[in-house]
Amino acid sequence: MKNLWKNLEENVMLVFILVMTALTLIGWVMKFIAKDSVAGINLLAQYAYAWVTMLAFGYSAKTHLFMKLDVITAHYPEKARKTLDFIMELVCFACCVALLVLGIQAFEKVLASGELNDKIAVPVAIVYAAPVAGFGLAVIRYLQLALQAISGKPSR
């Protein structure tokens, strides 16, 4: 169970990548067999792609893969670099919190409306839940990194 939580983003992203790949292949095959079903299959593949993209935020926070200004900070002394890294991590955390709040608000509106997709009878809330999950995981991962930094444990 410990490894499941430790590798949560990777495991869920792997499932969605497999689903996305399978749906893309099925859509390509169905293009020759039943052209009417292609739009729905491609839409489901796009939903899976949206989930992979959003879950990547949590993975990026955990592995420190967000884009930073390393080129600029590399020229500063070690203490200044640590301060600038902390400021950049704080800015990324604040952005994830803001986007999480906006994602929750959008998800609540769509969920309350019960809106279904026009092409397939799938609730639109499924794709609106992706930013909530992705930015939520990123916020959790940033909090974990902060606790590690406070306790003096290495985070990388």
Kinemage of the C-alpha trace (Angstrom):
@kinemage 1
@onewidth
@group {chain A} dominant
@subgroup {mainchain}
@vectorlist {calphas} color= white
{ca met a 1} P 0.000 0.000 0.000
{ca lys a 2} L 2.939 2.293 0.722
{ca asn a 3} L 4.280 1.886 -2.821
{ca leu a 4} L 0.815 2.506 -4.259
{ca trp a 5} L 0.680 5.950 -2.607
{ca lys a 6} L 4.332 6.628 -3.411
{ca asn a 7} L 3.782 5.931 -7.118
{ca leu a 8} L 0.141 6.983 -7.340
{ca glu a 9} L 0.527 9.456 -10.185
{ca glu a 10} L 2.649 7.108 -12.276
{ca asn a 11} L 0.240 4.190 -11.847
{ca val a 12} L -2.891 6.176 -12.673
{ca met a 13} L -1.195 7.938 -15.597
{ca leu a 14} L -0.080 4.560 -16.950
{ca val a 15} L -3.668 3.302 -16.896
{ca phe a 16} L -4.929 6.414 -18.696
{ca ile a 17} L -2.109 6.229 -21.273
{ca leu a 18} L -3.019 2.609 -21.991
{ca val a 19} L -6.716 3.531 -22.286
{ca met a 20} L -5.867 6.498 -24.506
{ca thr a 21} L -3.672 4.376 -26.768
{ca ala a 22} L -6.256 1.597 -27.024
{ca leu a 23} L -9.049 4.073 -27.790
{ca thr a 24} L -6.953 5.807 -30.438
{ca leu a 25} L -6.231 2.457 -32.099
{ca ile a 26} L -9.885 1.432 -31.896
{ca gly a 27} L -10.911 4.804 -33.361
{ca trp a 28} L -8.493 4.350 -36.238
{ca val a 29} L -9.823 0.832 -36.965
{ca met a 30} L -13.448 1.959 -36.628
{ca lys a 31} L -12.796 4.701 -39.171
{ca phe a 32} L -12.835 1.957 -41.785
{ca ile a 33} L -15.618 -0.154 -40.263
{ca ala a 34} L -18.225 2.163 -38.688
{ca lys a 35} L -17.546 5.836 -39.308
{ca asp a 36} L -20.372 6.970 -37.005
{ca ser a 37} L -18.659 5.650 -33.858
{ca val a 38} L -15.295 7.346 -34.447
{ca ala a 39} L -16.246 10.703 -32.912
{ca gly a 40} L -17.298 9.127 -29.610
{ca ile a 41} L -14.210 6.948 -29.373
{ca asn a 42} L -11.919 9.871 -30.144
{ca leu a 43} L -13.687 11.963 -27.517
{ca leu a 44} L -13.078 9.290 -24.878
{ca ala a 45} L -9.398 9.231 -25.898
{ca gln a 46} L -9.315 13.010 -25.431
{ca tyr a 47} L -10.816 12.599 -21.952
{ca ala a 48} L -8.033 10.140 -21.095
{ca tyr a 49} L -5.451 12.580 -22.489
{ca ala a 50} L -6.884 15.370 -20.303
{ca trp a 51} L -6.536 13.154 -17.248
{ca val a 52} L -2.921 12.271 -18.088
{ca thr a 53} L -2.082 15.930 -18.585
{ca met a 54} L -3.631 17.024 -15.306
{ca leu a 55} L -2.165 14.153 -13.285
{ca ala a 56} L 1.258 15.120 -14.618
{ca phe a 57} L 1.117 18.205 -12.386
{ca gly a 58} L 1.207 16.014 -9.279
{ca tyr a 59} L 4.038 13.957 -10.719
{ca ser a 60} L 5.959 17.110 -11.655
{ca ala a 61} L 5.609 18.495 -8.148
{ca lys a 62} L 6.805 15.245 -6.622
{ca thr a 63} L 9.845 14.936 -8.885
{ca his a 64} L 10.744 18.654 -9.090
{ca leu a 65} L 10.212 18.717 -12.844
{ca phe a 66} L 8.447 22.071 -13.070
{ca met a 67} L 10.239 24.541 -15.272
{ca lys a 68} L 12.375 26.863 -13.212
{ca leu a 69} L 14.910 29.547 -13.821
{ca asp a 70} L 17.900 27.271 -13.177
{ca val a 71} L 19.992 29.081 -15.770
{ca ile a 72} L 19.709 32.306 -13.795
{ca thr a 73} L 20.052 30.796 -10.325
{ca ala a 74} L 23.119 28.728 -11.243
{ca his a 75} L 25.275 31.862 -11.121
{ca tyr a 76} L 24.371 32.701 -7.509
{ca pro a 77} L 25.977 31.390 -4.327
{ca glu a 78} L 24.464 28.313 -2.671
{ca lys a 79} L 22.485 30.257 -0.037
{ca ala a 80} L 20.933 32.555 -2.652
{ca arg a 81} L 20.087 29.554 -4.849
{ca lys a 82} L 18.289 27.849 -1.978
{ca thr a 83} L 16.307 31.020 -1.295
{ca leu a 84} L 15.385 31.426 -4.963
{ca asp a 85} L 14.435 27.729 -5.193
{ca phe a 86} L 12.194 28.156 -2.161
{ca ile a 87} L 10.542 31.212 -3.721
{ca met a 88} L 9.980 29.343 -7.001
{ca glu a 89} L 8.503 26.353 -5.160
{ca leu a 90} L 6.240 28.722 -3.234
{ca val a 91} L 5.050 30.362 -6.465
{ca cys a 92} L 4.343 26.956 -8.047
{ca phe a 93} L 2.450 25.904 -4.900
{ca ala a 94} L 0.384 29.108 -4.934
{ca cys a 95} L -0.448 28.612 -8.625
{ca cys a 96} L -1.536 25.019 -7.981
{ca val a 97} L -3.734 26.103 -5.066
{ca ala a 98} L -5.342 28.850 -7.171
{ca leu a 99} L -5.937 26.466 -10.081
{ca leu a 100} L -7.297 23.837 -7.694
{ca val a 101} L -9.824 26.322 -6.308
{ca leu a 102} L -10.878 27.348 -9.825
{ca gly a 103} L -11.072 23.695 -10.863
{ca ile a 104} L -13.288 22.844 -7.904
{ca gln a 105} L -15.613 25.734 -8.725
{ca ala a 106} L -15.905 24.691 -12.383
{ca phe a 107} L -16.388 21.037 -11.403
{ca glu a 108} L -19.174 21.938 -8.965
{ca lys a 109} L -21.014 23.965 -11.626
{ca val a 110} L -20.812 21.199 -14.218
{ca leu a 111} L -21.708 18.533 -11.688
{ca ala a 112} L -24.754 20.502 -10.534
{ca ser a 113} L -25.907 21.009 -14.122
{ca gly a 114} L -25.636 17.296 -14.908
{ca glu a 115} L -24.492 18.198 -18.409
{ca leu a 116} L -23.831 15.320 -20.792
{ca asn a 117} L -21.598 15.379 -23.828
{ca asp a 118} L -23.498 15.833 -27.103
{ca lys a 119} L -21.685 13.079 -29.016
{ca ile a 120} L -21.727 10.439 -26.315
{ca ala a 121} L -23.903 10.208 -23.230
{ca val a 122} L -20.992 10.678 -20.827
{ca pro a 123} L -21.122 13.340 -18.112
{ca val a 124} L -18.878 16.304 -18.832
{ca ala a 125} L -18.024 16.319 -15.118
{ca ile a 126} L -15.620 13.427 -15.774
{ca val a 127} L -13.230 15.666 -17.659
{ca tyr a 128} L -13.800 18.587 -15.248
{ca ala a 129} L -12.686 16.329 -12.391
{ca ala a 130} L -9.234 15.934 -13.968
{ca pro a 131} L -7.906 19.377 -12.928
{ca val a 132} L -9.237 18.843 -9.405
{ca ala a 133} L -7.380 15.536 -9.150
{ca gly a 134} L -4.202 16.814 -10.820
{ca phe a 135} L -3.841 20.084 -8.955
{ca gly a 136} L -5.045 18.419 -5.747
{ca leu a 137} L -2.229 15.883 -6.012
{ca ala a 138} L 0.237 18.684 -6.794
{ca val a 139} L -0.832 20.586 -3.663
{ca ile a 140} L -0.474 17.420 -1.574
{ca arg a 141} L 2.971 16.740 -3.053
{ca tyr a 142} L 4.100 20.325 -2.397
{ca leu a 143} L 2.940 20.011 1.205
{ca gln a 144} L 4.907 16.769 1.512
{ca leu a 145} L 8.006 18.489 0.115
{ca ala a 146} L 7.556 21.362 2.577
{ca leu a 147} L 7.269 18.943 5.512
{ca gln a 148} L 10.396 17.130 4.312
{ca ala a 149} L 12.259 20.437 4.079
{ca ile a 150} L 11.130 21.451 7.581
{ca ser a 151} L 12.168 18.121 9.052
{ca gly a 152} L 15.534 18.318 7.296
{ca lys a 153} L 15.023 15.238 5.131
{ca pro a 154} L 16.313 15.418 1.562
{ca ser a 155} L 13.471 15.824 -0.911
{ca arg a 156} L 15.229 14.603 -4.041
